[in-house]
């Protein structure tokens, strides 16, 4: 995917906030899970985390909780079918609960982080209204990143197909004799 990659690895402040999580074995496993058809769940979570962190920093919000919860917001290994088989609700309602449980298993999370993770799907689920500004930031960044992760590759594929088709067309002779 040609989506502009963030330079999160060069941001010492950001890395210090998430270092204990970002290289955790269970989190790294998310790299093997396709997410939004064209990326993987780990890349998606890092994009959401880093962009949310940047906005939180700009707006003087809690950067630590925003970065960490952004990274953990989709921390689950099941695909849509497996989530459905758990019978704990629709995907939009169930996966934040699973992600929160998984997050609690590998690290201590505070009430802000819990709210971010559980309510990041509030626009399309019945999880309730987020209580914190940081929760809104991660929610909107998640939607923005997800849309870009789908639209940009489709745009590239369509552009490539159109260029290929145009290259196969022979030039039309416009010299018309009357």
N, C-alpha and C positions, 0 to 999 in steps of 0.2 A: 504494500500500500504506500502511496506517495505522500500520505498525510505528513505534514511537517512534524518532524520528531522534536520533542522538547529536549532540552539539554539538562535534564534533571540530574544526571550523574555528575555534572560540573557544579551543581549548586550545593555547596558544602552545608549550608544551613538546612536545606531540605533533607539531604541525605542523613544528617544527624538526627532528624526527627523520626525517620522511618527505617533507619538502618537495621534495627533488630527485627523488623518485619519483612522487609523487601527481599531478604535472602533466606527467609524461612522456607524450609523444605516443602511444607504444605502449600504455601503461597506460590512458590516456584512451579508447583504442579499445574497451576492454572494456565501456564504457558502452553500446555498440551490440549487445552480446551478451546475449540473454535467459538468465537463470540461475534455476533452481528455479521456472520457469514464471511467476513474478509480479514478478521484479526483474531487475536486470542484474548482470553479473559484477563490474563496478567497485563498485557500491553494496554488494554482498555482501562484497567484499574489504575495503572500508573499514570496514564494520561489524565484521568479524572482527578486523581490525587494531586498531581503536580499543578495542573491548571487551577484547581480549587485552592491549593496552598498559595499560589501567586495572587489570586484575588483576595484571599483572606489577609495576606500580608499588606496588600495595597489599601484595604479597607480597615486595617487595624483590628482584625478579628483574631480568634484563637487559631493560629497557624498550626500548632502541634495537633490539636484534635481534628482539625479540618484535613490535614495531610494524612494522618493515620486512618481516620474513618473513610476518607476517600479511597485509600488503598484497600480497605477491607469491605467496602460496600457490596461487592459482588463475590465475596470469599466463600464460594461453594463449588463443589466439583461435579454435581449432578447436571445432566442436560434437562431440557424441558420435559421430556417424557418421564425421566426418573423423578423429577420434582412433582409431576402430576400423580405419579403412583404413590407418593407419600400421603396423599389425601389430606393435606393441610391447607388447601385453598388454591386459588389460581396462582400461576407463576409469579405475577406481580406482587401478590400478597405473601407468598411462601418463601421466595428466595431471600428477601431481606431478613426473615426470621432465621433461616438456616445460616446465612452469613454472620449474623450477630452471635449465634451459638458458637460457630467456628471461631470467630474472633475472640470470644470470651475464653475459649479453650487454649489459645496460644498466647494471649496477653491480657493484661488488665485494661478494661475500657471504662471510661467515665460516663456520666449521664449525657454529656454532649455528644460523644462518639456514638453512644447507643442510639440516641435520637437520629443522628445523621444516617447511620446504617439502616435502622428500622424504617425510616420515613423517606428514604431517597426515591421511592416510587409513588409518593403521595399523589401525584397528578393522575396516576392510572391504577391506583389501588385504594383499599379501604383502611389504610394504616393510620389515618388521622393527620391533622395538620402539624407540620414541624414546629418545634418550640423555639428554635434558635436561628439566627441569621446564617450561621455556618451550615445548617441543615438545608436551607434554601439554596445556598451557594453550590453545595455538592449536588443537589437535585438538578438544578439547571445546567450545571457543567456536565453532568452525566448525560442529559438529553442532548446537549450540544455535541459532545464527543461522539455519542452513538449515531447521531444523524450524519456527522462527517465521516465516520467509519463506514457507513453504508453508501452515502452519496458519492464521495470522491472516487472509490474504486469503480462504481458503476459509470461515472462520468469518464474515467480513463478507458474502460472497456468499450463504451459507446463511441468515444472519439477514435479509438484505434480501429474499430470496425468500420467507421465511416471513412477514415483515411485509407484503409485497405480497399474498400469498395470504390472510392474515387480513383485510386491509383490503377484500378483494373479497367476503368472506362477509357475508351479511346477518344481522342479529341474530335469534336464535331467540326466538320468543314462548314464554315460560315460563309464561304464565297458562293453566293447564289447568283447564277446568271439568269437574267430576265430577257 
